Amino acid sequence: MVDLQAQYLRIKEEIDAAIQNVLNSTAFIQGPQVQEFAEALAKHSDNTNVIPCANGTDALQIAMMAMEFKVGDEIILPVHTYVATAEVIALLGLTPVFVDVDEKTFTIDSAQIENKITSRTVAIVPVHLYGQCADMESILTIAAKHKLVVIEDVAQALGAEFKFSNEEVKKAGTIGLIGTTSFFPSKNLGCYGDGGAIFTHDKELARKMRMIANHGQQIKYHHDVIGINSRLDTLQAAILLVKLNYLTDYTQRRNKVADFYDENLKDCQFIETPFRSPQSTHAYHQYTLKVKTIDRDHFKKYLESKGIPTMIYYPVPLHLQKAYKKDGFGEGSFPVTEKLSKTVISLPIHTEMTESELVYICEQIKAYPQHA
């Protein structure tokens, strides 16, 4: 699904030199590359403030801790997403409130959000799933109306941009009050271990989140707030500092792969290629099809028999997971998500794909009806 080795080999000399510099300095924790990366990513992200941390889940937790939400407060999020978004909410004693997603974009259905708002609602967490922004214009309007915080989960869409009706363009992660991301190796900007970051244009909020990520201290041994230990280590920062220079190129390469799939699979009546929102560019963290008239699992096994890897993301919706089940929210509660969980399948998409690989994948997909 992702060829990290080929990606590494293409920039091997730069990566090896960056790692060696850290080894030579032995500044493995909070070395200068951590701040250098934060500043470089901030510049890349519309000159926002960037707080590096240990992973994307921590980024969400730090953001919510900084807002000082109270136990029992409700946070709205899409039900079709990775568990980490709901996990952090529950860990902090908050209440996750699920909303179904748009069948085309796979992101939270903004038309359903207001029906879920109560007197205890404090925030909305839109997840920019598979690389495309949620309907941020509508979400910001709803949030302003009800005085809610917007925390973007941009782990899959770093590099995407959202276009407002007034033609203003903003980068994913810099649209709400806070943005959070992950640098998990397979992400569009990935390190060689775990890593994450938080974005905000609010300087005071940035200062507070830096403290929370560092045991609640701004000055060593002076703990002003309850914090956690969540650091991006220097080796990972050095690697990310190199790879950030290639993020635009990586996004363009993924888009070329997506363009090839779109063109070559457009006449396949048994699948539906990903929808492209006119409001958002697409970073294509995943290229996710929907099957229409075929058995998804049989299709997956067929592709595997041809040497083509695939993934099915989120086969069990959050509201049907044992840890998040609630009375009154069983089968049928979120019909779009439940349908997607049975019909989506993601094809390989990464920066190192060759045309011959893409031709082969598309040929095998188009030949599938003969094997169904």
N, C-alpha and C positions, 0 to 999 in steps of 0.2 A: 504493500500500500504506500509505503514511503521508503525511498532508497537513501538512507542517511549516510551510508558509506560512500556512495558516489558523490553526494553533495559535499562531504568532508574532503574527498580527494581533490575536488575542483579548487578548494581554497586551503589545501593542506599546509602550504608554506606559511601563510598568514596565521592560521590557527596554531600550528606548532610553535611559531615564534611567540605568539601571545601567551601560550601556556608556559613556555620556557621562561619568559620574563617573570611570571608569577612564581615559578619554582625557584628562580634565582633570588628573588626578593624575600621569599618565604612569608610574605604578608598574605596569608591564606584567608584571614577574616578581616573585612573592612579595609582591604588594600585599596590603593588609589583608583584601580580600574572600576570599582563599584560606583564611585562618585562620577567618574568619567562616563560610564555607561548611562547613569541616570541623567546626566546633563545632555548627552547625545540623543537619548530617547525623548527627552523633554523637547529638544529643538525639533526633532522629527515630528513630534505630536503637537504642533501648533503652539509651541512655547508654553506648555503646561508644566505643572510640578510633577515630578516622578519620584515615587518612593519604592525602591527595590525591596523585595521580600523573598521568602523561601519557596513559595509556590502560589498557584492561583487560588487555591482554597483559602490559604492564609490571607491573601489579598482581600477576599470577600469578608473574612472575619474581622480583619483590622478596620475595614471601611465601616462595618456595622457597629463595631465597638466604639469607633470615633464619634458616631452619631448618638451614642448613649441611649439607644432604644431600650425600653423597659420590658421586663418579662411579660409575655402575653400580647405584646404589640404584634400587629399583623403585617406581613410583607407579601406583596403580590409578585408572582413569578410564573413563567410558563410551565406547564406540566410536561411538555416534551423537551427535556433537557437532561444533561448529565446530573447525577445525584448531588454533586458538590454544592450546587446553588441552593438546594433545599437543605442540605446537611448542615451548613453553617448556620442557617436561620434556626433550625431546631436545636443545635448545640448551644446557642446563646439564649435558649428559653423563649424564643420568639415563635410566632405561628406562621408557617408557610401557607399561603392561600393560592391555590392553583387556578390558572386560567388556560383555556384551550388555545391552540395555535391556529394561525392562518394556514389553510391547506396548500396554498401556493408557496409562500415564503418559508414555512416551517417555524416562523417566529411568533411571539405572543400576539394574539388577536386583540388589537387595541380597542375594537368595538365592544369587547366583553369585559373590559377592565372596570368601568364605572359600576357595573352591577355587583362587583365583588368588594367595593370600598365600604368600610364601616367606620364607626367612630374610633376604632382601634387601629385603623390602617395608618402606617407611617411611611411606607416606601414602596416603590416599584422597582423590580430588578429585571429589565429586559435582557434576554440572552440573544446575542447576534449569532444565531446558529448556522453552522456549516460555512460561515464566511460572509454572510449578508446581514446588513443592519436591520433591526426591527423598525417599526414605524415610529421613529423617534419624534417626529413633529406632533403627532397625535398624543403620544405618551407624555411629552413635555407640557402640552396644553392641559391634559387631565391632571397631571401632577401640580401644576400651578393653581388650577382651580380648587384643588382639595388640599393644597399645602403639603405635598408629599415629596420625599427625597427620591431622586432617580439615581440608582447605582447600576451602571452598565457592566454586564459580564461580556467582555470582549475577547475572551480567550481563543475563540475560533475566528476572529475577524480583524485582527491587527493588520492594518494596511488598507482596510475598506474605508469608504467615505460616504457620508449621507448628505443628500441635497434637499434643502428646504424649499418650500414653495416660493420664497422670495429670492431664490437662486443662491442663498448662502450655503457654503459647503463646509462641513466639519468632519474631522477624522473620528472614526469609531473609537470610543473610550474617552473622548473629550467633550461629549455632548451633554451628558448628565452632570450632576454635581460631582460624582466620583465615577471613575472607570477602573475596572480590575482586569488583569490578564495573567496568563500562564506562559511560561517558557519551556514547558514539557517538550522533550526532544522532537516529537512529531508535529509540533505546532509550526505555523508559518514562520515565526521567529522562535527557534528552539535552541536550547543549550544542550549540554551533554550530561544532564542530570535533571534536578529539579530547580525551578526558579519561578519568580512571579514579580509583578509590579502593580502599583496603584497610581492612578492619574487624578489630578484635580487642579482646577484653576484657582482655588481658594488657598492662599498662602498659609493662613492660620490653621486651616484644616490639614494641610500638608504637614505642618510642623507637629500637629497632634498625632497624626498617623505615623510619622517617623518615631515619635516617642513610644507609641504603643508597640511598634514592631521591635523596639529595642528595650524591652523590659519596663516600659513606662518612664524611661529616663531621657533627659536631654543632656544633663551633666552626670557623669559617672557616679554611681552610688547615691544619686538623688532621684528618687522615684516619685514622680508627681501624679501619675495615673496608673491604674492597673494595666499591665501590658503583657506581651508574650515575647518569645524569642523566635524571631522570624527574619533570618538574614539571607541575602543572596551572597554566596561565597565568591571570593575573588576570582577563582578559576572560571566559574561560570560567567561572571561579569566580563572577563577578558574575552571569552569565546563569543559572547553576545555582542560585544563592542565591534568585533570583526564582522559578525554576521548581519548586524544592523545595516552596514554599508550595502548589503545585497538584498535587503527586504523588498525594495521596489522591483528589483529584477526577479526575485522569487515570485512576487505577486503577478508580474507580467507572464512569467513562465507557466504558472498555474492557470492563468486565464487562457493562454494559448492551447493548453491541454483541453480545457473546458470548451473552447471554441471548436476544436477538432471533434470532440464527442458530440457537441450540439449539431454540427453540420452532418456528421456521418451517421448519426442515430435518429435524425429527425423523421425519417419515414418508417421507423419501427412502431407499428401500431400497438404492440403489447407492452411498451414502456413509455414513460413520460419523463423527458429531460428536465433539469432544474429550471424553475422560473427565475427570471432576472427582474428584480424590482426596478422601476424607473427612478425610484428615490435613492437607491443605494448602488454603489459599485460592489463587486463581489471579490473577496479574497480567496475563495474556493479552498478553504481548509478541507472540505470534502466535496466530492461530486456525487450527489445523491439522487438516484432515480426513484421513480415510483412504478411498480409493476401494475398492469391494469387487467389483463385477461389471462394471466398465467399464474402458476404456483411459484411463489417467491423462493421457497426452500429448494424446490427442484431446480429452479433457474440458478440458484447459488451453487448447488452441487455440480451442475453442468459446467459452469464457468471454472470451478475448482478442478474439474477433470481435464480442462483445457490449460491448466496452469495459470489461471487468472485469479488472483486473490480478490476477495470482496469482504465488506464488513456490513453488519446490520447494527446500526446504532440505536440504542434505547428500545430493545424488543419488549421490555416490560415497562409500561408507563409508571411514573412516580406514584400516582394515586392507587395503583394496584400492587405496589411494593409493600411487603410486610411492615417495614419500618415507618411507612407514611400513610397507611390506610386509615381512613376516618369513617365514622358512621355516616351513611347516606351518600358515600362516594364510591360506588362499586362500578361494575361493568356498565357502560353506557353513559357515564357521567361526563366524559370528555370524548365525544365521538370522533373528532378529527384526529386527535392524538392516538386513539385506539386503532383507527384505520391505518395511520402512518406506521404504527408499530408492527403492522402485519404486511405492509406493502413497500417500505423503503429498503433500498440496498445501495451501498456506496461502492463506486469503482475506484481503482487506483488513480491517484492524481498527486503528482509531486514535481519537483523542479528538474529532475533528471530524466524524465520520460523521453523516449525517442519516437520518431514518427513510425518506425517499423513496429514498435510495441503497440502504439495506438491503432495502427492499421489492423494488426492481429486481433486486438481486443474487440474492435468494432466488427470485424468479419465474423468472429465467433458468436458475438451477440446476435448479429443479423441472421446467422444460420440456426439459431436456437429453435425456431418453429419446427424444423425437421426432426428435432430430438424431444420435443415436448410430449 
